[in-house]
Amino acid sequence: MPDNTVTGRRISTSVLVIGTGGSGLRAAIELSERGVDVLAVGKRPKNDAHTSLAAGGINAALATMDAEDSWQQHAADTIQESYFLANPHTAEIVTKNAGRGIQDLERWGMPFAREADGRISQRYFGAHKYRRTAFAGDYTGLEIQRTLVARAAQLEVPILDSVYITRILVRDNVVFGAYGFDLRDGSRVTIIADAVIIAAGGHNRIWRRTSSRRDENTGDSFKLAVDAGGRLRDAELVQFHPSGILEPENAAGTLISEAARGEGGVLRNVLGERFMANYDPERMELSTRDRVALAAYTEIKEGRGTAKGGVLLDISHLPRETIMTRLPRVYQTMLELQVLDVTTTAIEIAPTAHYSMGGVWVRPDDHSTDVVGMYAIGEASSGLHGANRLGGNSLIELLVFGRIVGQAAAEYSAGITSQNRSQEAIDAAEREVTDTLASDGEENVRALQRDIRNTMTDFGGVVRDEAGLLEGLRELDELDDRQKRIGVHPDVAGFSGLAHAFDLRASLMAARATLACALERRESRGAHNRSDYPDMDPALQVNLVWSADGSIAHEQIPPVPAEIAALMENVSQAGKLLE
Amino acid sequence: MSSATIDQKPVVPEEIKSFTVTLIIRRFNPEVDDEPHWQDFDVQMYPTDRVLDALHKIKWEQDGSLTFRRSCAHGVCGSDAMRINGRNRLACKTLMKDLDITKPIYVEAIKGLPLEKDLIVDMEPFFDSFKAVQPFLMNSVTPEKGKERIQTVAQRARFDDTTKCILCAACTSSCPVFWTDGQYFGPAAIVNAHRFIFDSRDENAAVRLDILNDKEGVWRCRTTFNCTEACPRGIQVTQAIAEVKQAIMRGKA
């Protein structure tokens, strides 16, 4: 058994990057190319970040497929899809720099799919006006991750694997490093750094059905930022994917591609009714992501779902040939996971938490936060997606802001003349880990994590209302109380139990911010549906900013620049109003 | 609430039954054992469970000291390659229903790399060979401002198969040459060299071919095809090695 003596390492670097997914690696590459000392820390092996699960594609208005396309149009599509909650300045920066992001990847060997004449191939994806989504088969995210890993390896970027960061170290609102422990042997790690970049994902793992993997996206980014003095923006805005599978338990939330509906799949409730007729009779199953998710949710909630709490997605009437050639991954996935033949049997699905559109509050220009020297990028950050994310925008955001934040952190590090550290802050971080490790209460961490997910599913899901949100907050109070009585028992196999305890606290904070902001947003907009406020409220076309003391500020969104606004008028509004 | 109805009743999936399966795992703890030994465990599994689920069940419910690598559990990260019933596979992609569960399932670490503990081997020699082939794009030409490098569909397709490698080491550790000659680069390193040698944008094919023309390079390959059979991603490994051999003989990709 591990004894209680604290052993550890003390490391110094110029810029520390927390997270080794797409955004973290991109930032680390930028720093390394500029000759800045950088260290990337991850709680997983570096080849295995969440970015690798992204399938669809990556957007940039290269205008090589459709000459009329422009970054302004891409920005217009992004803002419109966000229900006007995207920060226009953020959207402008991402879309203007998207071409550069693609070129960076291409320069490092990304195997993009090509057109006959050799151009990078681009296709339609979601509500884009033009073809601007580049891809590499079904594995765009995986190939991006591998391209970035290869480039980081070439530059010999130091990566510290299997380390869990518990605190960002701050003195007088200025960052000076981070504290954590080694997941394998529990030894402590103190990292002294000029700047810290948080790139550790969002919080969609706090719902029962999620496309996130176990122990990822637990809200740890949010907790680190808030404990350090940061705030959260739009935590209530979470994208739900309409079709995640329910079983087996360990693969629950695995997504069934929306192409299944595109090819003619139909949705039925347990009574055999094609329920989309009641929600969008014109487009039926081809309706938009948020609308289909809402419809499925309503059927299940009103008792017309299956015993396991799903609805049925049926493609068995399609010709076998169509399924085999157009939907091979759906066929294969279901055969592998459930031994289910989709050519004869319907698939049980339910709405599944998929993407945190909100996140740590950052400035649009350089993704700096409320804390000097602290930055956030990727799903951990906020500002681009608003109330509904445009498909393919999350991957390009990583590339664009990874580079910009790398540059900003490099300049900040080069510009400071001295750094004040605080032994007290380090001691407090050390004590927190030691105390947590010594917890010997009767509450089980895994059980509490499950309870949070149940609470969020019951009251913070696709449709919310005041009574439910208040009940959810009350349950969180209870869980918070029980959290104080946990037991943590590391074994010879490692300290993952300790990490789960920290994940649990992070999830509690993320859950609280989500429910509190959902309560405050007394309207329905995009992915946020309030049954007691079914309409959009123009007065709430603001971002909600949550602070550690529980207060919520309404942040005004700057006006959309004229050149972008003009292009939004050109896009047909008719289809959009339905969403 | 009115609803559109249709004649057809939906087919609701049936309940699936569980069964008991025996795993015989090759254990090794360097702190107490002189030699590895086999230990058996009975676990209750469903046909759709994978070998990784069985290992988790054992670890969580029976013996917390059982040690293995795992991460994504989706066949993407490549961390749980092991020898299952004598064949190299990913534990997270091997379904119970695809194994003969009337007999025990034998699970052991992959061969040819130093055994560290239970199912974990030291991967350093493997990654050293991988790094030696310079697995990144090398190109000194800057494309026209604002443009990407052009690559035809055929040129892109030329190296498609070898982009799929996840560095799990299933191929390299299934190779009898690698077992007896630890200096051999091994199939995975050659596959990753192939990935760049045949990428039309790369300019350093000659350097990589030179590296692989070494006596511990491609010529050690005896075309046993073990690697192709072992690859969980279905890469035609032996063919890729053959293509690299031909390129060396021709002096170009």
Interface residues (C-beta under 8 A of the other chain):
Chain A: R44 P45 N47 D48 S52 L53 L62 G99 I102 Q103 E106 R107 W108 G109 P111 F112 A113 R114 E115 A116 D117 G118 R119 I120 A136 L142 E143 R146 A150 R151 A153 Q154 R213 R214 P248 N250 R268 N269 V270 L271 G272 E273 R274 F275 A277 N278 T306 L312 D314 S316 E336 L337 Q338 V339 L340 T344 T345 A346 E348 D491 V492 A493
Chain B: M1 S2 S3 A4 T5 I6 Q8 K9 P10 V11 V12 P13 I16 Y46 P47 T48 D49 D53 K59 G64 S65 L66 T67 S71 C72 A73 H74 V76 C77 G78 S79 K93 L95 K97 K131 P135 F136 L137 N139 P143 G146 E148 R149 I150 Q151 T152 V153 Q155 R156 F159 D160 T163 I166 L167 F196 D199 R201 D202
